[in-house]
Amino acid sequence: MADRAKKKYEKRSRPNGGANVPSPKQNFFYSYLDLFLKYLSAELRLAPNTYNKSYRYDLNSFAAFLEKKNIEDLKQIDKSDIRDYISCCRNNHLSSRSISRRISTLKTFFRFLLAENYIDFDPTSMIEHPKQGRILPKTLTVNEVDILLAVSENLDRGKLLEARNHVMLHLLYATGLRVSELVNLSLVSFNRHSGNLRVLGKGGKERLVPIGEQARVLLEEYLDDIRPRLLHGKTSPSLFITRQGRAMTRNRYWQILKDIGRQAGINKNVSPHGLRHSFATHLLENGADLRSVQLMLGHSDISTTQLYTHVERSRLKSIHKKFHPRG
């Protein structure tokens, strides 16, 4: 760690030789944990919600493991202890993803301790992350999407909010937008002449997304009739608004979509991200090329988009098994 950081932490208590050394009755580990969390906040600028929910949680688990092994000094910890901890996580049926996260936490923690001269070597240096299988996206079938849209359309009879929700649902499936992109659309995002949306995606990257004729007609009706009545003469820069004229939040729209899915009787988890997966999968199933889907989804790396080809291949396998005479 840089000298600046070292000087900063020298002002705080040093568990291996300072005025405020923890007494033997105290759990030795937590004094280091507190210093580490301060480092995450001051040097890495992590939000409290981030380091409390992940780093603190993971390290509390590791502290409990050390206590069971009667380890009372950081310098006692070696690679075999780390491997035993990982085995313990597996025995507790943690997923490979969760175990990998805990290993990452330990690696960051011990690198900090080594840089601060609390330990002489890093016991996690040769520890590898477990292999993780690809998680295939959960998608709705075309028929399930049709049912969802039909139920949503029937809910909008004369009600402004239900009509707005139907337009948002239709647009979400027509474009494959992330829910954050959908709720953050501005009034000037939609170009009536070209029928495109200008979307601000991850990393502040802009992209143009075509919306299709049906979604275009619905969006124009929303802009010409529904939105003005929701505003009651007020103004707002946001495309999709609440009765108060404020932008819709992603959590609120997630709840709305869940409710529509429940009313449609769809047993799957209906979510904005699931509709995004369905958008991409259905395009590929109907012959769209991978590069075009990548551009519409706003993926910076085509390998991310290639995940959907696994979904398509799994579908082909099921079709072959069902219909081939020797499947």
Phi, psi and omega in degrees: 000149183297155181303323181301315180293321181298315179298323180299318183277343177293338178288341180265171182294142177254113183301339182258024176154047179235180183290333185251044180294133181299146178285160180302335181287337180279150175290116187300330189292325190288337176293322176290322179299317179298318178297319180296317180294325175294324177296316179300322180285312187281319186264318182266353176060034177282145179287148179306322180298326181289307185282339177283321185277339181244295184298311181297317181300312182295319182286331172297321177297317180293323179297320178296322177296316179297322181296320179295329180271002179060035176271124186235017179209134180303324184286352174280339187284126177232184184300324181295326177293320178296317180295322177297321179295317179297319177298321178298319178297318179296319179296335177270012174064033173286147180287162178301324179296316180293319179296319179299321179295320180293324176296318178299319178299313181296320179298316179296319181296312183287331174295322176297313181298320180293317179295330180270003178066027175278335179228163182262341177209161182262110182290350181263000190300326182256009181277129181258153177284146177292150177290138181242131175286153178293136176267114181286139180297144176272123185238160171267151173285165177300320180296320179294322176295319179299317179296316180301315181291323180294317178295317179300319181294322180289341180279349190264010184299099175075002181251124187297314184292320178293324177295318176299316181298323179295318179297317180297318179297314181298318181291323180298315180285329182287339187240338184071024180294151166291151182297326178295324178291321180297309185286341180265005177299136177265167181300328182271005181291330186266126176257107183297326184292314183269341183074024180251155171253135172265113189249134175262110185260202181297143180069017179072017181277133179266147173212154176261130182236123175289147185247350179085158188292317182297313180295325180296315179298315180297318182293322178293321176296320177298315182292325185275334187233305188290311184298315179300324180287329175291326184283333182052047177086351178279173177239155178203140178281349184276146179286307180257123190233162174268179177298336180276359179083009180264164179291146174293143176269155181295323180294320180295319180291325176301318179295319179299314181294321177302317182294319178297317178299321179295317180291334178280351179074024179273121185283342179286163176285106181272116182218161176303320181291327177295323177292325176296317176297319181296318178305310183292316182296316182292326175297313181293322179296333181260015169102005179292146179277153187299320182297319180294318179295321177302314181296320181291324179282339181080027177281129178285334182239127183293340178297331176293317180292329182298343176304326183289338177291334176293322178296316181296318181294323179294326177293318179298321179297318181293324178293317179299315181297324185282321191252341181282137183299336176240033181284000000 
